[in-house]
Amino acid sequence: MCFRAEPARGLGSEKNDSDDNVAVKLPNGDSRRLSAGPCSELTKQVIEIFAPRFPKMPTVIFMT
């Protein structure tokens, strides 16, 4: 498993200062925190950069 999504707490920066989690903003405005790692960084880029540009109505259905 590459990452674990949790509800975000305080999204002042890409990573929370209290730990190494990666904050991700979903297309519907919700936020999640993923455990640190290369898979989480890639997932963040797909959700925040790729999804808003290419699919007409981006939706995140499942993250484990």
C-alpha positions in Angstrom: 0.0 0.0 0.0 1.5 3.4 -1.0 -0.6 5.7 1.2 -3.4 6.1 3.7 -5.9 8.9 3.4 -7.1 10.7 6.5 -9.2 13.8 6.9 -7.0 16.9 6.7 -6.3 19.1 9.7 -4.9 22.6 8.9 -3.8 22.9 5.3 -1.3 25.8 5.6 1.2 24.1 3.3 1.6 21.0 1.2 3.0 19.1 4.2 1.9 19.6 7.8 4.6 20.8 10.1 3.7 18.4 12.9 4.4 15.3 10.7 5.4 14.3 7.2 1.9 13.7 5.8 1.0 15.2 2.4 -2.1 17.4 2.3 -4.3 16.8 -0.8 -7.3 19.0 -1.9 -9.9 16.9 -3.7 -11.9 18.3 -6.7 -15.0 18.7 -4.5 -13.1 20.9 -2.0 -12.6 18.3 0.7 -9.1 17.7 2.0 -7.2 14.5 2.9 -3.8 13.8 4.4 -1.7 11.0 2.9 1.2 9.3 4.6 4.5 10.6 3.3 6.1 8.8 0.3 6.6 8.9 -3.4 3.2 7.3 -4.1 1.5 10.0 -2.1 3.3 12.8 -3.9 2.3 11.3 -7.3 -1.3 10.9 -6.1 -1.4 14.6 -5.0 -0.2 15.7 -8.4 -2.7 13.6 -10.2 -5.6 14.8 -8.1 -4.7 18.5 -7.9 -3.1 19.1 -11.3 -4.1 16.4 -13.8 -7.7 15.9 -12.8 -8.9 19.5 -13.0 -7.3 20.0 -16.4 -8.4 16.9 -18.4 -11.6 15.1 -17.2 -14.7 17.2 -17.5 -16.0 16.4 -14.0 -13.1 15.0 -11.9 -14.1 12.9 -8.9 -12.0 10.9 -6.6 -13.9 7.7 -5.9 -11.5 5.7 -3.8 -8.1 6.1 -2.0 -6.7 3.5 0.3 
